Amino acid sequence: MGLGRLFKIFDDDGSHNLDYSEFNKAVNDFRVGLSAKEIENLFRVFDTDNSGSINYEEFLRGVRGEMNEFRKNISQKAFKILDKDGSGTINISDIRGVYNAK
């Protein structure tokens, strides 16, 4: 939740993406101590789809990193439990079969 709040604060124009100027401002606000070239390189690392902006998923992946094997395995087990019909996607019928809102 904290990262989501930060992302919204950095997103000055409300586009749900960080453009280079917003990212640059955020890095400078946190006084990370990077040069302009280093900030530019870091922006490119975060912008994995090369769209010229960083969406929330890219931001999270850049800050948190990729999931480790333990977290991947837990996520896959949870997905298999939810995917009742084994289709590889989770739809409302799958969720109804395993989730009790009570």
Protein Blocks (a to p, Z undefined) as FASTA:
>chain_A
ZZmmmmmmmmmnonopacfklmmmmmmmnonopafklmmmmmmmmmmnonopacfklmmm
mmnopadfklmmmmmmmmmmmmmnonopacfklmmmmpcfZZ
